[in-house]
Amino acid sequence: MADDEEELVAEETDEELSEEESEVDEDNSDDSSDSSSESSTGITPAKMAKNALRKANKQENTGSITLVGDPRLVGGVTATLKNFGSFDSKYIISKAVHRISGGYTTDIEIRKCLDGY
């Protein structure tokens, strides 16, 4: 494959990514430096703010692409965009539509994975 061609590589499922994210959350959950009071659910205000910011950041970088058909591209799979310039990164496929009309194509909707996951 030539260096100037775009490459999309399926990597891992959304479940695997969610497991990694929850492991990171668990690793950071024992932060004893936060002296804020906990709510009735046991979540500190700082943790609630961090979760809200993370949720908002999930939708910060989204997009859609039409590609030559590939049955491996399905919702929940992660893919790495390469040779797309500033868009080179790891993305989660949130939706994939496969079409067979005048050729096989796959339309995908993606969102950028957050750093550290």
C-alpha positions in Angstrom: 0.0 0.0 0.0 1.4 3.4 -1.0 2.2 5.9 1.8 -0.3 8.5 0.5 -3.3 6.1 0.6 -5.8 6.2 3.5 -5.8 3.1 5.8 -8.5 2.0 8.2 -7.6 -0.8 10.5 -10.2 -2.5 12.8 -8.7 -3.1 16.2 -10.9 -4.0 19.2 -14.6 -4.0 20.2 -16.4 -1.4 22.2 -16.8 -3.9 25.0 -13.0 -4.3 25.2 -12.5 -0.5 25.1 -15.2 -0.1 27.9 -13.3 -2.6 30.0 -10.1 -0.6 29.6 -11.9 2.6 30.4 -13.4 1.2 33.6 -10.0 -0.2 34.6 -8.5 3.3 34.3 -11.5 4.7 36.3 -10.9 2.2 39.0 -7.2 3.0 39.1 -8.0 6.7 39.6 -10.9 6.1 42.0 -8.6 5.8 45.1 -7.5 9.4 44.9 -7.4 10.3 48.6 -6.3 13.9 47.9 -9.9 14.9 47.3 -11.3 16.0 50.6 -14.7 17.0 49.2 -17.8 15.5 50.8 -19.4 12.5 49.1 -23.0 12.3 47.9 -25.4 9.6 49.0 -24.1 7.5 46.1 -20.5 7.7 47.3 -19.4 9.9 44.4 -17.5 13.1 45.2 -18.4 16.4 43.4 -15.0 16.3 41.7 -15.7 12.8 40.3 -19.1 13.9 39.1 -17.5 16.9 37.3 -14.8 14.7 35.8 -17.5 12.2 34.5 -19.6 15.0 33.0 -16.5 16.5 31.3 -15.5 13.1 29.9 -19.1 12.5 28.6 -19.0 15.9 26.8 -15.6 15.2 25.4 -16.7 11.9 23.9 -18.7 13.8 21.3 -16.1 16.4 20.6 -14.5 14.7 17.5 -17.0 12.9 15.3 -17.4 12.3 11.6 -18.6 10.1 8.8 -16.8 8.4 6.0 -17.8 6.3 2.9 -15.4 3.5 2.1 -15.0 0.6 -0.2 -17.2 -2.1 1.4 -15.6 -4.0 4.3 -17.7 -6.5 6.4 -15.3 -6.1 9.4 -16.5 -2.5 9.8 -19.4 -2.7 12.2 -20.7 -0.6 15.1 -18.7 -0.9 18.3 -15.4 -1.8 16.6 -12.4 0.6 17.0 -10.4 1.6 13.9 -7.2 3.6 13.5 -7.2 6.2 10.7 -3.7 6.5 9.1 -2.5 9.0 6.5 -5.4 11.4 7.2 -3.2 14.2 8.4 -4.5 15.8 11.6 -7.3 13.2 11.8 -4.8 10.3 12.4 -6.0 8.6 15.5 -8.1 5.8 17.0 -11.9 6.0 16.5 -14.9 4.0 17.6 -17.4 3.1 14.9 -20.8 4.2 16.2 -22.8 3.2 13.1 -22.0 1.2 9.9 -24.3 0.9 6.9 -23.3 -1.6 4.2 -24.7 -1.0 0.7 -24.6 -3.1 -2.5 -25.7 -0.9 -5.3 -23.3 0.0 -8.1 -20.6 -1.6 -6.0 -20.1 -2.5 -2.3 -19.6 0.5 0.0 -19.7 1.0 3.8 -20.8 4.3 5.4 -19.4 4.7 8.9 -20.0 7.2 11.7 -17.1 7.5 14.0 -16.1 9.3 17.2 -12.5 9.8 18.4 -11.4 7.6 21.4 -10.4 9.7 24.4 -6.7 9.8 25.2 -5.6 7.3 27.8 -8.0 4.6 26.8 
